[in-house]
Amino acid sequence: MKLFFYILTFSVFLSCATSSPKEKINYREEMRNFVIEIAKFSREQDPDFIVIPQNGHELLLNADGEIADEYVSAIDGLGQESLIFGYYGDNTVTPQDSREYLLELLRTAKREGKTVLVTDYTDEDQKIKRSYERNTLNGFISFPAPERELTVVPESTDFIKNENKNDIKSLSDAKNFLYLLNYENYESKEELLSALSKTNFDVFIMDAFFWGEPFTKENLEQIRIKEDGGKRLLISYMSIGEAEDYRFYWQDEWDKKELNWIDSENPNWPGNFKVRYWNDDWKKIILGESNSYTQIILNAGFDGVYLDIIDGFWYFENIASGSK
């Protein structure tokens, strides 16, 4: 959901970086490895656990342009923001050159049997229709988000194309999805769960925490069945390319200047910090430990994880190259 701001402020982000890694690092390979590690860790406990990286789909290909087989095998699908609308703001048309570039990568994933979930940012009826039509032609699943903060469960049936009563047992079974990360419109967890239970979306992409409190298996059981009776998939959002100071792992006593895995703050998302995602201390926060982010998601009974800031490798590549 941060793609728009990431593009607009990229040069600012680079110029305010607190440090530049001295060692020579293959930033793309490190991100591939990170995603693979998350998949392996999760599937040791749940062999069917779903892994979906959002954006950064250059990782599908190695430096020689060939498929990165181990990475592609580790993921079940791709999440793409603003393919048709929203690249430079809500309801704005994504430039053709950018769209064609992204389409080439997404079609590569489709040929490898991966499901593609597209979130376009628009609340205009004709653009919602166009989002569905364009994405359907490419075999992608479309969710036209009415606002970028992802606070809304849309009521209009226009947001639930291909509504069905099927049990969704794998990501490839899905015909629609809901992307909801911010729960500010709900005064209680019970109110949120009640609202979600009354929908027919095949897949929820949602935050694993309600105002800092993780969902439980009992909570998820309340929303696992669609209103029409079919079973849906529950996927948890998790940022692995930025640290967020409102998350459970953040410690108030941390001195950000002394943490060897943290970099500069995102000027448009206060409290979000670029991380050196290849660093072991950061990785321990995300996976492997009993209180790690991925373990909390597994403990709650989510069916998978939706990984954000995968494209964080661009940030470090540009610093290393001296680009401004």
Beta strands, then each sheet from edge to edge (+ up, - down):
strand 1: 50-53
strand 2: 77-81
strand 3: 115-121
strand 4: 141-145
strand 5: 178-180
strand 6: 203-206
strand 7: 209-210
strand 8: 213-214
strand 9: 233-239
strand 10: 242-244
strand 11: 262-265
strand 12: 272-275
strand 13: 304-308
sheet 1: 1+ 13+ 9+ 6+ 5+
sheet 2: 2+ 3+ 4+
sheet 3: 7+ 8-
sheet 4: 10+ 12- 11+
end
